[in-house]
């Protein structure tokens, strides 16, 4: 087992043995006032219009997959359920609203708000960590019109970034390959503290192996990883600055001067590697020796080309004292070339000194890495074991927003449709169920939306699947497996499902992705996954469309 694998395995075991902090963690910012003002002004207008007993259904969905891809990972459900569970306007909330809202609002409305909870809401959703596709509602919310309207903005903010982040991370995982470790290093570049925490959490769900974010490690049991910055190296100017040079042997306890050992090995290595000791920095050597003494079991150093000699010398000195170095991090220059040079160096030293483990030292690469960087490095035959990714991951630079929307599709059992000159913005009316149909090869073939009063599709039975808006696009499907996607997660004021752990959601992502054909997941020109409606729903949509579309007049 490599040193990186060993560390991550130990961290996972540690996390598994603890109670999940995430189960008890509640983001205090997520509260009813985390919303747009117009939600509350609409609530007053509904209330004033006597619509407190109206019942509505809203769909939360997106229209286009992000990152020019053809899949999205649904995330954020658990936080939505926590929000519902804690939904209540406090006394200070009510006092603030009395000043923030326009004058003339009746006092009884504020009394109504103070009693409002989500106990009469029912929330349906697909499983968190599942692949999802445009137009398929991720969440369906049913309940009293005013409360389900008030939930809109907060649910959107909890799902939009979480799903975008998990999808971005899953894409990095796919291009890196399953044997490469991925670490999230983005806190300093994230959109604020909450964005940083969310990025750490949802990148882990999407397939990353750890984070540099210590608070995320505590709250979510994510393995925490890190080395040191350039500042640590430059804080030393020479070996005379070393205050501590002695390191005891790991087993025997015998003390040796680690700097002296390292300098002896550096002379040996210069001959083996055919380089000059003059090319290595004394200050860098001092910094590495001091860091190795501080972390003899976890020595990983930031190096450039000239630093490789010093690192290897210190690693051999540690070996003399019964310790094994972890590896190096490269943060600049030609990553493919430097990683190959480092691996070749490690292999030569392993052979020369009869230390097989030395050839397998971990090589971590960072430095503004994105998907294209990894694909290019793959083509160049890099020898990197682990990528540390920050800016492009946590800011989702290729596409900064998913664009989920929250649309009313039914009120008082009457379906509602939103019409638009842009067909892509026309909503699919009514309360719906959704089923994932699988083909003979075991891969997901199509997602089928139906009206709730329709019989579900059956295995082995032919079902007509239609494009919701293009009459000629239709096909018969005979599914070998039918998967209902919706579950009731919240009703009668409580969560109704056993919620998975973060690790289980993370595993769900990978299992769900395996149900897609490779051509749906490829980076370049992926095949669009089909989302269809039943013949019944198709006819219903177009009938309602005609009923609601205005008739023009020519003169």
N, C-alpha and C positions, 0 to 999 in steps of 0.2 A: 504494500500500500504506500503511495507517495505521501510526502509530508503534508501536502495540501489536503489530500483525501483524508488523511489521518486526523488532521485538525478539524475539518468540517464534520467528520463522523463523531468526534468527541463532543463538538458543540451541539450537534443534533441530539445526541444522547442526553446531554445536559438539559437542553430545552425540553425534551420529552418528559423528563423527570420532574418538571416544575408545573405548578398550576399556571395556566395561561394568563399573563397580565392583561392580555387583550380582552378577556371576558369581563374584567372589572374596569378597564379603561374607558372613560367617556370624555370625548372632546367637548369641553365646556362652551366652545364657540358654536357648536351645532345645537341650535335652539330655535323656537318659533320665530324670533325676530331676525334670524338669518334668512331673510327673504326680501323680495322686491316690494316696495311700498304699494304697488298697484294690487297685489294680492289682498292686502288688508282693506284697501278702499273698495275693491270688488266685494269683499266679504260684507262690508257695511251695506253696500247697495243691494246685495242679495237679501240681507237681513231686513232692510227697509222695505224690500219688495215682497216680503212674506214667503221667502223661498227656503226657510229653515228646514222644512220637511222634504225638500226635493232630494232625490237620490240620483247620483251621477256615477259614470264610469269613465276613467281616464286611462289612456295608454301612454307609456313612456318608451320611446323608441328612437332610433337614429335612421338617417336616410342614406348615408354613404359610409362604407368602411374606411378607416383611416390609413394613412401611409401608403396610398396607392395599392393596398392589399385587398384581399377578398374574404377576410374574416375579422372578427372582433372578439375579444375576451370580455365577458360580462363580469364586472366586479363592483363592490360597494354595497352589496345587499345587506350585509350584517350591520353596517353603519346606518342604513335606512331603517332597519328594524329597531335599533337603539333609539333613533330619533322618534319613531312612533311611540315607543315605550315611555319616553320622557316628555312627550308633547304636553306642555302646559304653560300658560302665560302667568308669570309671577306678578306679584304686586308692583314691583318696580317696572316690569314690562308694561303693565296697564297704565301706570303713571306716565311713563315715557310716551306711550301712544296718544294719551290725552293731549300732550303738547305737540306731537309730531303730525297728527292728522289734522285735516282742515277743521275750522271752527264749525260748531253747529251739530256735531255728531251727538246723538242722544246717549244719555248716561246708561240706559238699559243695554245698549250694545256692548259697552265695556264690561258690564256684569255678565252678559252672554259669553264674551270672550274668556273671562276669568274662569268659567265653568267648562270650557271646551277641552276635550281630550280626543284621542284617536280610538276610543273603545268601540265605536260603531263602524270603523273602517275595516274592510277586508282587502288584503294585499296578496296578489298572486305574482309569482315570479318564476323565471327559469333558474336553474341551480347556479349559484355563484361559482365562477371559474369555467363555465361552459362557453364554447364557441357560439357566437350569435351573428345575425345577419340583418341587413337593412330591412326596415318595415316590420320586422317581427318584434312585438312589444317585449321588452326585457322585464317590465313590471306592468301589472294591471291593477289599478286602484279603484275600489268601489266603496261608496258610502255617502253620507250626507254631503250635499253639494258644497257647502261652505268649508267644511273641514278638508275635503279632498282638494279643493281649490287652494287652500292655504298651504298644503303640503308641496305644491308644485316646485317652487324654486329650490327649496332645500333638497328635495329628492334628486333634482337635476344636478345640483352641485356635488352631491355625494356619489352619483353614478358616473357623470361625465368624465371627470379626471381619473377616477379609479379605473374605469374601463379602458380609457386611452393609455394610461400608464401600464396596466397589465398587458395590453396588446403590444405596446412598444417593447416591453421586456421579453414577451414571448417571441417576437420577431428576432431580437438579438440572440435569444437562446437557439433558435433554429439555424441562423447563419453561422453561429459559433460552433455548433455541434454539441452532442451530449457529453463529450469527454473533456470539454474545456470549461473551466470554472469562470463564473461571471460575478464580479463584485460591483455593487453600486457605490459610487464615490461622489454623489451629486449634491450633498447637503449645502455646500457653500454656494452652489449655483442655482438652487431651487427657488421657486417663487414664494419666498417667505418660510417661516418655521413650519406652518401647517402643511404647506406644499412639500417641504422636505420630508416630513414624517410620512405623508401619504405616498411620496415617491418610493421611500424605503420599503414600506409595507407592500405596495402593489407591484413593485419590481420583483420582490421576493415571490409573490404569488405567481407572477408571470414566468418565473424560472431562474431568477438570479440566486446565487448561493450564499450571499452575505452582503453586508453593508458596512460602511465606515461610520454610520450614524449611531452613536452610543445610546441615545434615548430610544430610538426605534428598536435597538437590541433589547433594552429593558422592557419596553411596552409590549413588543410582539414576539419575543423569543427568536429574533433573527440572529444568526451568527454574525458577530462583529469582527471585522478585519481591518488591518492597517499596518503601515510600516513607519516611515518617518519622512519629514519634508527635507527639501534642499537646505533649509535653514539649519538643520542639525549638523549637516556636513560642514557648512561654512562657518559654524560657530567655533570650530577648531581651526587654528592656524598652524599648529605644529605638535609634535609628540611630547614636547615639554609641558604641554597643558594637561596631560593626562594625570589626574589626581589619584585614580585607582587603576592599577595594572594587574593585580593579582586575582586569579580565578582558581577556585578549588576544583579538583577532579570530581566528576559527578558521582562516582562510586567510591573511590579510595579516600577522597578528601584531601589528597596531596595538593599543595598550592604551587602554582607556577606563574611566572610573569607572562601574561598573554601577549603583550606587545613584543616582548623578546622572541617568543615562539613565532609570532606572525612575521616578524622581520627576517627570521631565519628561513621560514617557508617562502617568503617573497623572493629571496635570493635564489632558492632552488627553482621556484616557478619561472623566474626570469629566464633561466637556462632551458627549462623544459618547453616553454612557450615561445622562446626566441624573442623576448622583448627586453627592454631596458628598465631597470628600477627607477631610472631618472624620470621616466614618463609618469610615474605615479606620485600623487600628492601626499606629503607627510601629514598635512592637516586632515585629509580624507582618511588616511590610515588610522590616525588617532580617534577620529569620530567613530569609525567602524569598530575599533577595539573597545571603545567605551560602551557602544551600543550592544556589542556582543557580551560584555561583562554584565550589563543590565538585563539582557534577555538571552542567556546562553541556549535555552531550549527553543527560542523563537526568533533566531537571528535571520532577518530578511532585510537586505540593505538596498537603498536606492543607488544605482550605479549608472555611469555613462561608459563609453569605450575604455577610457583610461582607468576607470575605477574597478574594472574586472580583476586586475592583478591583485589589488588590495583586498577585494572581497574574498578571493580564493585563498589568499594567504591567511586571512583571519578565520575562514571556514576550516582550514586545515589545523590551525592552532586550536580551535574549539574541539576538533576531533581528537587531538592529543589529550584533551581534558575530559573526554567521554561524552561530548555533545555533538549533535548534528545540526548544521545550519539548515534553514528552510529554503532560501533562494534569494533571488534578486528582483527588483522592480526597475524597468526601463521606462523613462518618462519623456524622452526626446530622441530626435534623430530618426534614422531609418530603422523602424521597428523590426521589419523582416530580417534585414541584414544583421542587426545587433543580436537578435534572438538566435539566429543560426550560429553567429560567432560565439555567443555565450554557451550554447549547447555543445558545440565542437570543443570548446575549452574545457567544459565540465567532463566530457567524455575522455579527453586526453589525460586529464588529471586522475580520473577514476581508474584508467588503465595503468598509468605510471605508478600510482600509490596503492593499487589494489583495494580501491574503495568503490564497489559497485554502486552504492547509493549516491555517490557524488554526481554520477552521470544523469541522475534523475532529479537534481535540484530544480525547484520550481522557478519558472520565468514568468513574471507578471509584467504586463504592458499597460500603460495608461498614456494619456496625452490626446485629449479631444477626439476620442474614438467614436465612430458611428457605424451604421450597418455597412456602408460602402467601404469603410476602412477595413473591416473584418473580411469582407468578400475579397478585397484586393490582397490582403495578407494571406488568405487561403490560397489564392492563385500563385503567390510568391513562395509558397512552401515554408511558412514561418514555423518556429519551434516554441511558440508561446503556449504556456499552460493555463494562463488566467488573464482575463481582461478586466481592468478597473475602468468603469465607464461612468462619467458624470454628466456634463452639460447636455449632450445630445439625448441622453436617456431621460433625465428628470424634467427637462423643459419640453420634451417631445418636439424638437426643433423642426422636424419635417412636417408636422401638423400639430399646432398648439391646442386644438380643441376638437372634440368628437362631434359635437352638435346634436346631442340628444334633445328631443322635444317632448312635450307633455300635452296631449290633445284630448279634449272631451270627445267621446265616441257614443255616449248614450246618456240620456237624462229622463228619469221617470219611465224607464223601459222603452223610450222612444229613441231610436238610433239617430246619431248626428254625423253629418259629413261636412268637412271643410273643403270648399272648392277653391281652385286657383287656376290661373292661366298656365302656370307651371305645373304640369301633370305630376311631377315628382313631389309636389307639396299637397296633393289631394290625399285626405285621410281615408282609412278604411273603417266604415262605420260599424257600430254595434259592439257588444261584448263578444269576444272571440276566444276560441281555443287554438292551440298550435301543436302540430305533431311533426316529428322528424321521421322521414321515411328512409329506410336503408335498402340498398340494392343487394344483388346476389354476391357481390365481392365483399360485403360487410361494411362498406363505406357509406356515410351519409349521402343521400341522393338529392333530397329536396325537403324544404320546410313547407308545410301546408297549413294555411290558416283557414279555419271554418267558423261558422256561426255556432254559438254555444248549444243550440238546440239540435244540431246535426249529429248523426251517429258517427263515431270515430272511424277512421279507416281501419281495415282489417288485413292481417297478414295473408298474402296469397290472393287477395281480392283486388281487381282492377279499380283504380280510382282516377278520375279525370282531374288533372292539375292545370290551372289556367293562370296566365299572367294577369295581374289585377286590372291592367288598363289597356293591354294590346290584345284585341280579339283573336288574331291569328296565332298567337303564341299559346299553345296548349299541348298537353301530352298525357297519355295514359301511363300510370305507374302501377306496377304490381310489387308491393313492398315485401321484403323478407323479414323485416322487423319494423314495428311501429312504436315510437317513443313519444308519449305525451310529455310536453316540456314544462307545463305549468304545475306548480304546487301552491297550496295555500300556506303562506308563511306567517300571516297575521290575521286574526279575527277575534272578535269578542274581547278585545283589549289585551291579547297575549300572543306571544310567539308560539306557533303550533308545530314547528319542526325542530328536531335536534340539530343545532347549527354545527357545521363542521369546523374543525380547528383550522388555523392558517395553513398548517402542513397539509391537511386534507384538501383544502381549496387549491393549494399549489399542485398537488397530485392530480386533482380534477382537471386542471388546465391541460396537462400533458396527455391525460387519457382522452379528453375531449378532442384535442388536436389530432390524435391518431385516428379518429373517425373520419377525418377529411382526406380526400385524395391528395396526392402530392402536388398535382397541378393547381389545386386551389390555394396551396400554401407557398408556392414558389415566389421568389422575389421579383422576377421579371415577367411581366404580362401574365399574371395568374388568371386561371379560368374562373369567371364569376360563378358563385354558388347560387342555385336557383331557389327563389322564394315564390310560392304560388298560393292561389286561393282555390277553394272548392268551386265547383260549378254553381252551387247554390249561392255562395257568397259573391261570386262574380256578378251574377244576375242581380243580386240585391244591391250591390254597389252602383251598378249602372242605372238601375231603376230609380234609386234615390238621387243619383246625379242628375238625371233628367227632370225629376220632380223639383229640384232645388235650383237648377241652372236657369237664369233669366232668359227669356225669349226676346231676341232683338227685333228691330223693325227697320225695314228698308224704305226709303222715301226718295 
